[in-house]
């Protein structure tokens, strides 16, 4: 006899790289009484809808804008995403039971009790005609947590069996389980820096890491970035896009160094910090690991080669890259899972990861 209840939803994810809105139709069979909770799942139609240049510019400027700018953008973005969801459902002939939206992060200051994502859930729900679950981080932050990372929920319930889970997006993060307890944190800036540097060469991104591969590591630049306090801070910890722009970008923006050298150094910095994060797991000797890698950064061949080379100096590592749709839409899949857990009344923010006082069922629900 089949147990559990199926939840069908659209997961929406807008990343810090502003490359577009990821939309994925997902199904989960959830049993709150079962220790496994997710008994079955499917990733259906999924696509990335590119953001118009006008929206890219508006969102990039918004953190320095006025309160009026912020509330107007929140309302407009919710309606815009509602239109995109309607178009997606028409194209793929699907009718989910809910939409789970991460929103677009403007400010992430958990130390001040703030994590702000825009994209009005009420507007999205009214326009799309479906219940919307959003604002997933707020409760965890109020409970003293980082409100991040959220990725370990998917790692734990959808992709069991690996020693480490690495996701390389605008910011790279890692999660792992040791003795029944999960740890996760942001490693450091990734595509945010790589893409910004590639723009100097007139490219949206450094395809395959070709530009970086032509350069050499500048030790002085590497040491300056590594010396930033965040990298020596113990988890729980998470990064704000604004911090990357204020604290990290100025080092790489210095054009006295060749572009290829700055890109090569940025790649090496992330590769070394990734290995450092893996070795932070605990005092036991690690001889062989299985690493599950996702996110757009895995297509940066030079970056992945440098991570593998740095790992090989310390241990044997098997790097597992799932099918392309999982690589590209894991975060949208995660959002749909967060929404399904919220509707099922199951905790979706893991205190052991975020540092909150307790697990919480995060997310506000708007009905159309």
C-alpha positions in Angstrom: 0.0 0.0 0.0 1.4 3.4 -1.0 1.8 5.8 1.9 2.4 9.5 2.0 0.9 12.4 0.1 2.0 13.8 -3.3 2.7 17.6 -3.4 3.2 19.2 -6.9 4.7 22.6 -7.1 6.7 25.1 -9.1 10.0 26.0 -7.5 11.4 29.5 -8.4 15.0 30.6 -7.8 16.6 33.9 -8.7 20.3 33.8 -8.1 22.9 36.5 -7.3 24.4 36.2 -10.8 21.2 37.7 -12.3 21.3 35.2 -15.2 17.6 34.6 -15.0 14.7 33.0 -13.1 14.9 29.2 -12.7 11.4 27.6 -12.8 10.9 23.8 -12.2 7.8 21.7 -11.9 8.5 19.2 -9.1 6.6 16.3 -7.4 7.2 14.9 -3.9 5.6 12.1 -2.0 5.9 13.1 1.6 5.0 11.1 4.8 5.5 13.2 7.9 5.3 10.1 10.1 8.1 8.3 8.2 11.7 9.0 9.2 12.6 9.3 5.5 9.9 11.9 5.0 10.5 12.1 1.2 9.4 8.7 -0.1 9.6 9.6 -3.8 10.2 12.6 -6.0 10.4 13.8 -9.6 11.9 16.7 -11.4 9.5 17.6 -14.3 9.8 20.4 -16.9 12.3 23.1 -16.0 13.8 26.1 -17.7 15.7 29.3 -17.0 13.9 32.5 -18.2 16.5 35.2 -18.9 15.9 38.5 -17.2 15.6 41.5 -19.5 18.5 44.0 -19.2 16.1 46.5 -17.7 15.4 44.2 -14.8 19.1 43.3 -14.4 20.0 46.9 -14.1 17.2 47.7 -11.7 18.0 44.8 -9.4 21.7 45.5 -9.4 21.1 49.2 -8.4 18.3 48.5 -5.9 20.5 47.9 -2.8 21.6 51.5 -3.0 18.0 52.8 -3.8 15.3 54.3 -1.7 12.6 52.7 0.3 10.2 53.8 -2.4 12.3 52.0 -5.0 12.4 48.8 -2.9 8.6 48.5 -2.3 7.8 49.3 -5.9 10.3 46.7 -7.2 8.9 44.1 -4.8 5.4 44.6 -6.2 6.5 44.8 -9.8 8.7 41.7 -9.5 6.0 39.6 -7.9 3.6 40.5 -10.8 6.3 39.8 -13.4 7.1 36.4 -12.0 3.4 35.6 -11.9 3.3 36.3 -15.7 6.3 34.1 -16.2 4.7 31.2 -14.2 1.5 31.5 -16.2 3.5 31.3 -19.5 5.5 28.3 -18.1 2.4 26.4 -17.2 0.9 27.1 -20.6 4.0 25.9 -22.4 4.4 22.7 -20.4 0.7 22.0 -19.9 1.0 21.6 -16.1 -1.1 22.9 -13.2 0.8 22.6 -9.9 -0.8 22.9 -6.5 1.4 25.7 -5.3 4.4 27.9 -6.2 7.4 28.1 -3.9 9.4 31.2 -4.5 12.8 32.1 -2.9 12.5 35.7 -4.1 15.5 37.8 -5.1 17.8 38.5 -2.2 18.7 42.2 -1.7 20.1 42.1 1.9 21.3 39.2 4.0 22.4 40.5 7.4 21.6 37.7 9.9 23.8 39.3 12.5 21.3 42.2 12.4 18.3 39.9 12.2 17.6 40.8 8.6 17.3 38.7 5.4 15.3 40.5 2.6 14.0 38.8 -0.5 11.7 40.7 -2.9 9.1 39.5 -5.4 5.7 39.9 -3.7 4.2 36.6 -2.8 0.8 38.2 -2.7 1.2 39.6 -6.2 2.6 36.4 -7.5 -0.3 34.4 -6.0 -3.0 36.7 -7.3 -1.6 36.8 -10.8 -0.8 33.1 -11.1 -3.9 32.0 -9.4 -2.1 29.6 -7.1 -1.1 29.4 -3.4 2.4 30.8 -3.0 4.9 29.9 -0.3 7.8 32.4 0.2 9.9 34.3 2.8 11.6 31.0 3.8 14.5 32.5 5.8 12.7 35.0 8.1 11.7 32.7 11.0 15.1 31.1 11.2 16.8 34.5 11.4 14.4 35.6 14.2 15.4 32.4 16.0 19.0 33.4 15.9 20.0 31.5 12.8 21.8 32.5 9.6 18.7 31.7 7.5 21.1 29.8 5.3 22.3 27.7 3.8 19.0 26.0 2.8 20.6 23.5 0.4 21.2 20.7 3.0 17.4 20.0 3.0 17.7 18.7 -0.5 21.0 17.1 0.1 19.6 15.2 3.1 16.3 14.0 1.6 16.8 13.9 -2.2 20.5 13.0 -2.7 21.6 10.7 0.2 24.8 8.7 0.2 27.6 11.3 -0.4 30.3 12.6 1.9 30.1 16.2 0.7 27.7 18.3 -1.3 29.2 21.3 -3.2 27.1 23.8 -5.0 28.8 26.5 -7.1 26.6 29.4 -8.1 27.1 33.1 -7.6 28.4 32.0 -4.2 29.7 28.5 -3.5 28.5 26.5 -0.5 29.1 23.1 1.0 27.3 20.7 3.3 28.1 17.4 4.9 26.9 15.1 7.7 29.1 13.8 10.5 27.9 11.5 13.3 24.3 12.3 12.5 24.7 16.1 12.5 24.7 18.3 9.5 27.0 21.2 8.8 26.7 23.7 5.9 28.1 27.1 5.1 29.0 29.4 2.3 32.6 28.9 1.1 33.1 32.1 -0.7 32.3 34.1 -3.9 32.3 32.1 -7.2 30.4 33.1 -10.3 29.7 36.6 -9.0 33.4 37.4 -9.3 34.2 35.2 -12.3 31.3 36.8 -14.3 32.1 40.3 -13.3 35.7 39.8 -14.5 34.6 38.2 -17.7 32.6 41.3 -18.6 35.9 43.1 -18.9 36.6 40.9 -21.9 33.1 41.5 -23.3 31.9 38.1 -22.2 28.9 37.2 -19.9 31.0 34.5 -18.3 34.3 32.8 -18.7 33.3 29.7 -20.8 35.1 26.7 -19.4 37.4 28.9 -17.5 39.4 29.5 -20.7 40.4 33.1 -19.7 41.5 32.0 -16.2 43.5 29.1 -17.6 45.7 31.5 -19.5 46.7 33.4 -16.4 48.9 32.8 -13.4 48.1 33.0 -9.7 49.2 36.3 -8.1 50.3 35.4 -4.6 49.8 38.9 -3.2 46.3 39.1 -4.4 45.5 35.6 -3.2 46.9 36.4 0.3 44.9 39.6 0.5 41.6 37.9 -0.2 42.4 34.9 2.0 43.1 37.3 4.8 39.5 38.6 4.9 38.0 37.6 8.3 35.1 35.6 6.9 37.4 32.8 5.6 38.8 32.1 9.1 35.4 32.3 10.8 33.9 29.0 12.0 30.4 28.0 10.8 27.5 28.7 11.0 28.2 31.5 8.6 26.7 32.8 5.3 27.5 35.5 2.8 25.7 38.5 1.6 26.0 39.6 -2.0 26.7 43.1 -0.8 29.7 41.8 1.2 31.1 40.3 -1.9 30.8 43.6 -3.7 32.3 45.7 -0.9 35.0 43.4 0.5 36.1 41.1 -2.3 35.4 42.8 -5.6 37.8 45.8 -5.0 40.7 43.4 -4.9 39.9 41.8 -8.3 38.8 45.1 -9.9 42.4 46.4 -9.7 43.3 46.5 -13.4 47.0 46.9 -12.7 47.1 43.1 -13.0 46.2 41.3 -16.2 42.6 40.1 -16.4 43.7 36.5 -16.9 45.8 36.6 -13.8 43.0 38.0 -11.7 40.6 35.4 -13.0 43.2 32.6 -12.4 43.7 33.9 -8.8 39.9 34.0 -8.1 39.6 30.4 -9.3 42.5 29.2 -7.2 41.2 31.1 -4.1 37.9 29.3 -4.4 39.5 25.9 -5.1 41.8 26.2 -2.0 38.9 27.4 0.2 36.8 24.4 -1.0 39.5 22.0 0.1 39.8 23.8 3.4 36.1 23.5 3.9 36.2 19.8 3.2 39.0 19.3 5.7 37.0 21.3 8.4 34.7 18.3 8.8 36.6 17.1 11.9 39.8 15.6 13.3 39.5 12.2 11.7 41.8 11.3 8.9 40.0 11.5 5.5 41.5 9.2 2.9 38.7 8.9 0.3 35.5 11.0 -0.3 32.6 11.1 -2.6 31.7 14.7 -3.6 28.3 15.6 -5.1 28.8 18.7 -7.2 26.1 21.0 -8.7 25.5 24.6 -9.8 26.5 26.4 -12.9 30.1 26.7 -11.8 30.7 23.0 -12.5 30.8 23.9 -16.2 34.0 25.9 -15.5 36.4 23.2 -16.4 39.4 25.0 -15.2 37.8 25.6 -11.8 36.8 21.9 -11.4 40.4 20.8 -12.5 41.9 23.1 -9.8 39.5 21.8 -7.1 40.4 18.2 -8.1 44.2 19.0 -8.1 44.0 20.6 -4.7 42.0 17.7 -3.3 44.4 15.2 -4.8 47.2 16.6 -2.6 45.2 15.7 0.5 43.0 12.7 -0.3 41.4 10.5 -2.9 38.2 12.1 -4.2 35.5 10.9 -6.5 33.6 13.9 -7.9 30.1 13.0 -8.9 28.2 15.3 -11.2 24.5 14.4 -11.7 22.4 14.8 -14.8 22.5 18.2 -16.3 18.9 19.1 -15.2 19.8 18.4 -11.6 22.9 20.5 -11.9 21.0 23.4 -13.4 17.8 23.3 -11.4 18.8 21.9 -8.0 18.0 25.2 -6.3 14.6 25.5 -7.9 14.0 21.9 -6.9 15.1 22.8 -3.3 12.5 25.7 -3.3 9.7 23.4 -4.3 10.8 20.9 -1.6 10.8 23.8 1.0 7.3 24.7 -0.1 6.1 21.1 0.1 7.5 20.7 3.6 5.8 24.0 4.7 2.4 22.8 3.4 2.9 19.4 5.0 3.8 21.0 8.3 7.3 19.6 8.4 10.4 21.6 9.5 12.3 22.9 6.5 15.0 25.0 8.2 17.7 22.9 9.9 18.9 24.6 13.1 22.0 22.4 13.3 23.1 24.0 10.0 21.9 27.6 10.5 22.7 28.0 14.2 19.1 28.8 15.2 17.6 27.9 18.5 15.4 25.2 17.0 14.2 23.8 13.7 11.4 25.8 12.1 8.7 25.5 9.5 9.7 28.5 7.4 7.6 30.3 4.8 4.6 32.6 4.5 1.6 31.3 2.5 -0.5 33.5 0.2 -3.8 32.3 -1.2 -5.0 33.7 -4.6 
